[in-house]
Amino acid sequence: MTLSPKRIDHLVLAVHDLDAAGAHYEKLGFQVGTRNRHPWGTENRIVQFQSSFLELITVGDASLIPEHRPGHFSFGAFVRDYLARRQGLAMLVLDSDDAKADASRFAEEGIGAFEPFFFERKGHRPDGSETHVAFTLAFALDPNVPQASFFVCQQHYPEAFWNPAFQQHANGAVNVSTVTVEATDPARTADFLRAFSGGEPQGPSFLLRHQGRIDVSAQPGEGRLTGFTIAVPELAVVAARLRQAGIAHTGSAEAITISEDDGFGVRLHFEQMK
């Protein structure tokens, strides 16, 4: 079966202190949304771009978190257990037009035998008024990247979620362009990503829609998601903001990088839009 490439929908960034992480991303020049609470014990804040977003997430009430059980992946339990080890990029999420069909395909491909997970919550528009959003998720796992989870997300009311007013950032950020994966067996992870993303391999990368890309490299003993890249129109604007905020970074004519130690456990790159 020939699959169409998906796009990067969002990245789940697990942090111990949600407000401190939000303040850090605001210093970087991002517009960060207000706190949302999930009924399964996690809390998040969103940084939205044109067709992707960052989900800063933490555990709010651990007593509400359901455990994993056969056929059912617990989002809250994964975040809790990830944070017991480290902060960082915990989950890679691609878009879906039909999460139930994707869940069935993942089971057939042997990359995820989990029931689709539906949830809904109230959201807030830029003027503070409430709106309603709903999602269905289909999960997949790669044993060669054991410290990460992968899923696709179907948005049932996309018009209530995506909003140009939330996509205006002082640093000019436009989209998540690249996600980096370190795998214990890159060849097997390439097979997983082909089934998960529908993307076309180009060397060590998988090409997605909206000019997105997943880069894969070898990391013996510890497979995980290590970083991501944000496309911006002017690197000079980002560099000036980082200097003003006193945020450590390295830079070149092509990219600016903030290390894991200075980025809540995740390596963040900014690149000039192509």
N, C-alpha and C positions, 0 to 999 in steps of 0.2 A: 504494500500500500504506500503510495506517495503522499507525504505529508507536506502541508504548507508551513513555512517557518513561523514560529510565534514571535512575539515581541517581549521585551522586558517589561513586566507590569510593575513590580516593585521589589525592594530589598528589605528584609527584616533585620534590623540592627538591634541586638540585645544589649541593654545597658543596665547597670545597677541603679543609677540615679537618673531618672527620666528628665527632671527639670534641669539638672546640670548638663546633660547631653543636649537638651533643647537650647540652653543658653550658649553652648559651644557652637552649635550649628548656626545660631543667629549671629554670633561673632564672625563666623565664616562668610556671612552674607546671605544666608537662606531665610526665607519666611517659614516659620515653624508654626503649625496649627496648635490648637488647644488640646488638652488632655481628653482622651476618650477611654471609657472603661468597658471591658468585655465581661460577659456573665461567667466566663470560665477563669477569671482571676487575673488576667493580664490587663495592662493599661498602655496606651500608645499616644504618640504625637506624630503628625504627618507632615512631610515636606513634599509638596506636589510640583511636578513638572508638566510638560506638554502631553506626554503619553506614558509617563512612569512616575513613581514616587518612592520616597524613603519612609519606612515605618520604624521610628524609634520606639522600642518596646521594653517593658519591664514587668516584673511580677508585682501586682498590687495586693491581692489577697490569695495567698497560697492555699488556703482552706477550700477555695472554690475550684481548684484545678482537678479535673478528672484524670485518672491514670490511663495509659495506653491499654488497650485490650485487643484481642484478635479481631482483625478487620477494621479496627477503628484507631486512627492516629490522633493523639491528643496534642493539639497546638500548644496549649498551656504547659503541659508536662515537658514538651521539648524545650520551650523557652526556659522553664525553671531549671532543667537539668543542664542546659547549655551554660546558663549563668553560674551554676555551681562550679564550672570549670574555668570560664573566662568571659569577657565581654567581646563583642565583635559581630561580624556578618554571619548570621545564623541560618538564614533561609534565602533562597533564590526563587522568585515567583515570576512565572510567565503568564500571558493572557490566555483566555479560553473563551470560545464561543459556545461551548457545550461541555461543562465540567463532568457531567455524568458519562458522556461518551469518552472523554479523556480518561476517566477512572477505569472504565472497561478496557480501554486500549492499554493502559499501564499494566493492568492485571494480565492481559494476554501477552504483553512484552516481558513480563516477569520483573517489572521495576516498581510495582506498588499494588498490593492487594488490599486496598483500603476503601471503605465506603465513602462516597462523596460527603462533604461536610457543608451544610447550609447554615448561615446565620445572618441576622439583620440587626441593625442598630440605628439610633438617631444620630444624625450628623448636624453640622452647623454651617450655614452660609456665611459669607464675609460680613453681612450685616448683623450676624448673631442669631438670626431666625433658624428654627429647626428644619431639617429635611430628613428623608428616610433613605437609607442605603441597605442593600442586601447583596450577599455574595454566596457562591458555591465554590468550594475548594476541592481539588483532587490531588492527593499526595503521592510522591514517589521517593525512593531512597536509593542511593548508590553506596554499596559497601566499601568502595574505594575512596569515598569521601565521608567517613563516618561521623565527622563533627559538623555535618550540615544536613539540612532537609531541603527538599525541592517540592514545589507544588504549582499548580495552575489555578488561576482565579477568574471566575466568570462573574462579571458585574451585572446585576439584574436591573439596576437603575443608574446606568452610567451618567445620565444627564444630571443626576442629583449629586454625583461625586466630583466629576471633573469640572473645574471652574477656573477660567482665566484669571480671576482676581487672586486666587491662591498661587498662581504660577509666576508671580512677579517677584524677582529676587534681586537684592542689591548687587550681588556678584554676577548677575546676568545668566545664571544657570538655565539651561534649556531642557536637558534630558540626561538620564543615565545612559551612557553609551557603551560601557564595557564592564563585565564582571570577571574577576580572576578566580580560578579554581586550582588548588593544589591537590593532586590525587596520588594515592599510593601506586596505582597502576593506570597511567594516562590512557593506554590503549583501550582498556575496559571502560574507563570513564567516557571516552569518546563514543563507544557503543551506547552507553547510557544516555548521553546528551543527544545523540542522534534520535533515539526513541522518544526522549522527553521533549525536546525542543522542535524537532522537525527541521532544524537548521542544517545548512550545508557546510561541511568541514572545509576549511582552507588552512592547510598546515595545522598548527596547534589550536586553531580557533574555529568557532562555529558562528556563522553569520545568521543574524536574525532580522526581522522586519524593523523598520524605523531606524536603520543603520546601527542596530544593536549588535553586540558581539560577546561571546563567552570565550575567554582565553584559558587554556589548560596547560599546566606544567606538572612536573614530577616532584613529589615530596615524600620520600620514604618514611613510613612510620606514622605520619599524621596527615590525613587528608581533610581539607577544610576550604571554605571560602575565605579569601584573604583580603580582597579589596575591590574597589569599583572606581569608575571614571565618570566624571561629570563633564559634559560638553558646554563650553561657554563661548560667547562671541569675542571676548577680549581677555587674554591672559593677564595683560597689564593691570586691568581693573582688579582682578583677583589678587595679584601680587601686592598691589598697593594696600588693599584691605587687610591682608594677612600681616603685612609689616605694621600697619597702624594698630592692629589688635594684639601684636606681640605673639603671634602664633608661629611656632617653628615650622619651617618648610624648606624644601630644596626646589630649584627650578631650572628650566632651560627654555629655549625658544619654542619647544613643542609641548611642554607639560610642566605642571607644578605638583609636587607630591608632599603630603603630610603623612608621617609615619604612624604605624600602629600605636606606638607609645604616646603620641600626641593626638590620637584620633579615636579614643574609646575602643581600642582593640582592632581597628580596621584601617587599612591603608587607603587613603583617599587621594585620587589624582584629579586634576583639572586639565582638560585639553582644549586647544583651540578648535572651534567648529570647522569641519571640513566642507 
